[in-house]
Amino acid sequence: MENVTGARHYEVVAWRADRRLTLYVPGIEASTTVDDPRTAEDAVRDLIADLTGTDRGDITCDIRLGRPWRSGI
């Protein structure tokens, strides 16, 4: 979804699995994992940029805890 500034916004669902944080981006049907939750936003932006070709600086995201099948996504 593009907003008026040209930034692309993505919803992200995150959950703990095997001592890692899984991050799922339903808008592009892709996921990644991180060891440190403090790196989650950077990891998601890198994933989205790599897969969509969007400039990393133009990507915003909301990360919420849950599971895709339980969060209404």
Backbone as a ProteinNet text record, in pm:
[ID]
protein_1_A
[PRIMARY]
MENVTGARHYEVVAWRADRRLTLYVPGIEASTTVDDPRTAEDAVRDLIADLTGTDRGDITCDIRLGRPWRSGI
[TERTIARY]
84.2	0	88.7	62.2	143.4	69.5	143.8	80.2	117.5	73.2	91.1	236.6	324.5	465.4	543.4	478.6	547	602.2	593.9	642.2	547.9	604.1	524.8	510.1	387.8	361.5	320.5	377	349.3	314.5	217.9	185.9	275.2	323.6	411.8	359.5	352.9	312.2	436.8	459.4	579.5	542.6	621.6	602.2	734.5	744.7	863.7	854.7	967.1	976.2	1122.7	1148.7	1284.8	1387.5	1357.6	1447.5	1476.7	1398.9	1412.8	1278.7	1281.4	1158.8	1131	1017	975.9	894.5	924.2	856.8	793.4	661.5	588.9	523	543.6	486.3	378.6	252.6	145.6	132.3	161.9	146.9	234.1	344.9	431.8	452.4	379.2	385.8	529.9	602.6	742.6	771.6	873.6	910.3	1061.1	1105	1244.3	1248.1	1365.1	1379	1498.6	1494.5	1605.6	1627.3	1750.2	1782.4	1747.4	1770.5	1752.2	1633.3	1527.5	1410	1441	1550	1585.8	1625.1	1654.9	1692	1575	1456.8	1341.1	1303.3	1291.4	1247.3	1347.5	1475.2	1576.6	1570.1	1551.7	1544.6	1423.5	1310.7	1189.1	1205.6	1260.5	1282.3	1377.4	1483.7	1576.8	1506.6	1425.3	1351.4	1259.2	1180.9	1087.2	1161.3	1268.6	1346.6	1404.4	1459.3	1517.2	1413.6	1294.5	1193.2	1108.6	1097.1	1010.7	1086.7	1213.4	1289.7	1263.3	1183.9	1154.8	1276.7	1305.4	1415.9	1386.8	1485.7	1469.7	1416.2	1458.4	1415.9	1270.5	1209.4	1068.8	973.4	1025	944	913.9	786.1	746	669.9	672.6	601.2	553.6	447.1	395.2	415.7	489.8	514.4	427.9	347.6	267	283.6	274.1	288	159.4	171.2	57.1	98.6	2.8	26	-63.6	-18.4	-100.1	-241.3	-254.9	-386.2	-472.3	-415.4	-491.7	-511.9	-445.2	-449.6	-544	-616.7	-709.6	-646.7	-521.2	-452.6	-462.7
-117.6	0	123.9	217	337.2	453.6	533.8	650.8	774.9	891	1012.6	1055	1012.3	1051	958.3	854.4	758.9	639.8	643.9	531.6	412.7	294.7	171.8	120.1	91.7	46.5	-100.9	-177.2	-320.3	-358.7	-448.1	-510	-632.9	-655.9	-769.5	-841.7	-973.2	-1054.5	-1127.1	-1122.8	-1182.9	-1280.8	-1388.8	-1484.1	-1553.4	-1599.7	-1672.5	-1817.6	-1869.2	-2009.6	-2052	-2155.7	-2208.6	-2101.6	-2019.9	-1914.7	-1805.1	-1798	-1693.6	-1623.1	-1508.9	-1435.2	-1449.3	-1509	-1522.8	-1400.9	-1343.6	-1223.8	-1256.2	-1244.3	-1277.2	-1151.5	-1126.6	-1011.3	-1061.9	-1060.1	-1114.5	-1045.3	-917.4	-842.2	-892.6	-959.2	-1015.6	-1165.6	-1221.2	-1364.6	-1412.6	-1343	-1377	-1367.1	-1440.1	-1435.8	-1443.5	-1404.3	-1413.9	-1435.2	-1465.8	-1482.4	-1402.3	-1366.1	-1296.1	-1356.8	-1348.3	-1392.1	-1284.6	-1160.5	-1047.5	-963.5	-954.9	-877.3	-730.8	-678.6	-538.8	-518.5	-626.1	-615.9	-647.5	-669.4	-713.3	-613.8	-487.4	-389.4	-378.9	-377.1	-372.5	-496.7	-612.9	-737.7	-738.3	-689.4	-686	-587.2	-471.5	-373.8	-428.5	-496.8	-557.7	-662.8	-747.5	-851	-788.7	-690.8	-626.3	-557.9	-486.6	-418	-517.8	-628	-729.8	-791.2	-817.6	-887.3	-796.8	-669.5	-580.4	-477.6	-456.6	-354.3	-214	-203.9	-74.6	-28.4	100.6	155.1	134.5	86.3	55.3	174.8	293.7	414.5	451.9	392.3	419.9	317.6	229.8	122.4	152.9	147.3	155.2	27.3	-10.3	-132.5	-125.5	-200.1	-220	-366.6	-393.3	-530.7	-556.9	-664.1	-700.6	-848.9	-882.3	-1021.5	-1096.9	-1218.2	-1303	-1411.9	-1480.1	-1580	-1542.2	-1561.6	-1519	-1577.4	-1701.8	-1763.5	-1724.6	-1657.2	-1611.8	-1461.3	-1391.4	-1244.7	-1181.7	-1264.4	-1211.2	-1179.6	-1215.9	-1190.8	-1314.7
0	0	0	-89.3	-100.4	-35.3	41.1	99.8	19.5	62	-15.9	-30.3	57.7	47	-44.1	-96.1	-182	-106.6	25.6	106.4	92.2	99.8	94.6	237.2	278.7	414.7	413.3	506.2	515.3	657.8	671.2	799.2	813.6	935.2	962.5	1086.2	1079.2	1193.2	1243.1	1374.1	1432.3	1542.8	1553.4	1662.1	1692.5	1817.2	1862.1	1818.2	1767.4	1728.6	1737.7	1817.4	1829.4	1863.8	1962	2011.7	1909.8	1806.1	1705.6	1691.1	1629	1600.5	1451	1419.1	1279.5	1242	1127.2	1077.9	943.6	934.5	812.7	757.2	628	560	463.9	505.8	422.4	286.6	280.5	156.2	42.6	77.2	-26.2	-5.1	91.6	123.3	140.5	228.4	253.2	402.3	445.8	587	603.1	721.5	759.9	910.3	963.6	1107.9	1157.4	1284.6	1349.8	1487.8	1534.2	1670.3	1772.5	1736.2	1826.8	1780.5	1860	1820.3	1788	1841.4	1812.9	1666.9	1596	1453.9	1360.8	1417.9	1338.8	1230	1262.8	1163.2	1047.8	1078.3	972.3	884.4	945.9	869.1	776.6	825.5	743.5	627.8	655.4	547.3	441.8	484.5	389.2	304.4	367.2	295.7	190.4	231.5	140.1	25.5	57.5	-46.2	-146.3	-95.6	-184.3	-277.3	-225.6	-304.5	-394	-358	-435.7	-517.9	-485.5	-555.5	-503.3	-398.2	-336.3	-257.3	-263	-184.6	-36.1	36	178.7	258	222	291.7	268	165.8	135.1	196.1	280.8	338.6	484.8	520	660.5	693.4	819.9	857.2	1001.4	1027.3	1161.9	1195.2	1301.5	1344.2	1466.1	1459.1	1575.7	1603.9	1730.6	1770.4	1743.7	1698	1668.7	1572.6	1518.4	1413.3	1296.5	1173	1059	1060.2	1098.3	1095.5	1214.4	1313.4	1429.2	1431.4	1344.3	1350.7	1249.4	1174.7	1078.1	943.7	926.4	799.4	714
[MASK]
+++++++++++++++++++++++++++++++++++++++++++++++++++++++++++++++++++++++++

